[in-house]
Amino acid sequence: MAGRRIEIMDIRELVRHLRATASDRAVQRDTGVDRRTVQRYRAWALEHQLLSGPLPALDELQRLVAATLTASPPPQMVSSVEPFRELVLRLRAEQTEMAAIWARLKEQGFTGSYSAVRRFVRMLEPVTPEPVVRVETAPAEEGQVDFGYAGRMLDPLTGALRRAWAFVMVLSWSRHQYVEFVFDQTVATWLVLHRHAFAFFGGVPKRIVIDNLKAGITQACWEDPQVQRSYRECAEHYGFLIAPCRPRTPEHKGKVEQGGVHYVKRNFLGGRTPTTLTQANAEVLVWCQTTAGARCHGTTKAQPLARFTATERDRLLVLPSAPYDMATWKVATVARDCYVVFEQAFYSVPFRLVGQQVHVRGGSREVCIYTKSSELVATHTRAQEAGERQTHHDHLPPEKLPGLLLDVAACQTAASDIGPATRQVVDQMLSDTAVDRRRMVLRLLRLRETYGDDRLEAACHRAMRFDTATYPTVKRILEQGFDQEAVPPPAPVPPAQAFVRNASELLGNLLGGAKWS
């Protein structure tokens, strides 16, 4: 990881490797991180109790890193010999020795060391390949995977011939293998194929050695392989470690390239008439258990399936109770309308992030959106149709909401959240059958942003008391502070008028024609 800033996902993956083994050399081998860096991170992880217990979430780990780890300045990447490149190239073309080149450079004003010249020349010229030592692994310790071109196969949906690839996973100890043909090398396909392979074996090897495919590796760089987030999540779910092979060095993965992909091409695919992808996959599973599994392997001198069944199968990591929820990640830019596009659907993001890049994680049931610093800012139910919009209204600018919330139910719900008097005022305004008062209601509800819910509720209560429940009245009450004054009690009801004479006297006088004095 030298020469660039270590990302939080790199640190999380490194901690997972540290938790899995006490050997710094093994971590260096699997991750490509310098051993001194591994030692420094092991001490840091031990100090903060990260080597046991549950791993913290990304945002928690980000805060811990920011608080406890200081970034070291990047090393000097440009050689001091670089300004003299053309002269060095000309002298080397003339077979000039490096000591003589150093002398010529000093004549031109070069002040660097001989070692700098030697390193620069070695960088310019290819190095003689190092001898390769075959490494045998323990049972269930390692699986190696790769894609290989498999020719053309019939698409079962369209009947057209399409380019197909063979995915091969070989268990390094037994050489037992799983093969499946696909039409693409996308991240989603890559993850599904791993799930199928683990189900086929009935378990998971402790480490997976992968080729530098785009689906598994975002940059072919042995010093710092940036494994895609989706694959890291898959690895964490199943419990295996990712161990990329060096770019352009297939000998580090020879068991799969020489035994798996090549063997599939020579044996199963050799002279085969094109069939549908579905038929080929059904037949290759039988081939893995019979022809490939029962052959005498040239290196082990044993049958792969027999070695797997007798020894390796029971040592594999146990499969999780549930398969990995196939999630894919995408970097997206938040548009001016506060949405990002993922798989042809739209998901809202807080408006403060407009114009910024975010990381979108799409699972089978939900879509999560993170900032570049791994802060979770939005969670949505996954859209079921292209063009569908998933919106949280609090993600949108408040001044833009009136055009979006013009439905009666939303207005009534917002009013109820403030208080019963506000709900009464809103209901009275919406009851007007001659004029659409919804925009006026929204203006009333937005008074809470200036005066708060309590004052707006008090103002509405006062307006209802005086039977003047309109937006201008409520606004005037708030502006003049009348909402903070006590509401006078209602005037007492006057007593009913009492007759001077009782009912019987009144009736008698009326019937007798008498006059009252």
HELIX and SHEET records of a PDB file:
HELIX    1   1 ILE A    8  ALA A   20  1                                  13    
HELIX    2   2 ASP A   24  THR A   31  1                                   8    
HELIX    3   3 ARG A   35  GLU A   47  1                                  13    
HELIX    4   4 LEU A   58  THR A   68  1                                  11    
HELIX    5   5 GLU A   82  PHE A   84  5                                   3    
HELIX    6   6 ARG A   85  ALA A   93  1                                   9    
HELIX    7   7 MET A   98  GLU A  107  1                                  10    
HELIX    8   8 TYR A  114  LEU A  124  1                                  11    
HELIX    9   9 VAL A  187  PHE A  201  1                                  15    
HELIX   10  10 ARG A  229  TYR A  238  1                                  10    
HELIX   11  11 PRO A  250  LYS A  253  5                                   4    
HELIX   12  12 GLY A  254  GLY A  254  1                                   1    
HELIX   13  13 LYS A  255  VAL A  261  3                                   7    
HELIX   14  14 HIS A  262  TYR A  263  1                                   2    
HELIX   15  15 VAL A  264  PHE A  268  3                                   5    
HELIX   16  16 LEU A  277  GLN A  289  1                                  13    
HELIX   17  17 THR A  291  ALA A  294  1                                   4    
HELIX   18  18 PRO A  304  ARG A  307  1                                   4    
HELIX   19  19 PHE A  308  GLU A  312  3                                   5    
HELIX   20  20 ARG A  313  ARG A  315  5                                   3    
HELIX   21  21 PHE A  351  LEU A  353  5                                   3    
HELIX   22  22 HIS A  393  HIS A  395  5                                   3    
HELIX   23  23 PRO A  398  GLY A  403  5                                   6    
HELIX   24  24 VAL A  408  ILE A  418  1                                  11    
HELIX   25  25 PRO A  420  LEU A  430  1                                  11    
HELIX   26  26 ARG A  438  LEU A  445  1                                   8    
HELIX   27  27 LEU A  447  ARG A  465  1                                  19    
HELIX   28  28 TYR A  471  GLU A  479  1                                   9    
HELIX   29  29 PHE A  482  GLN A  484  5                                   3    
HELIX   30  30 ALA A  503  GLY A  512  1                                  10    
SHEET    1   A 5 GLN A 177  VAL A 182  0                                        
SHEET    2   A 5 LEU A 161  LEU A 171 -1                                        
SHEET    3   A 5 GLU A 142  LEU A 154 -1                                        
SHEET    4   A 5 ARG A 207  ILE A 210  1                                        
SHEET    5   A 5 LEU A 241  PRO A 244  1                                        
SHEET    1   B 4 THR A 328  THR A 333  0                                        
SHEET    2   B 4 GLN A 357  GLY A 362 -1                                        
SHEET    3   B 4 GLU A 366  TYR A 370 -1                                        
SHEET    4   B 4 LEU A 376  THR A 381 -1                                        
SHEET    1   C 3 TYR A 339  PHE A 342  0                                        
SHEET    2   C 3 ALA A 345  SER A 348 -1                                        
SHEET    3   C 3 ARG A 389  GLN A 390  1                                        
END                                                                             
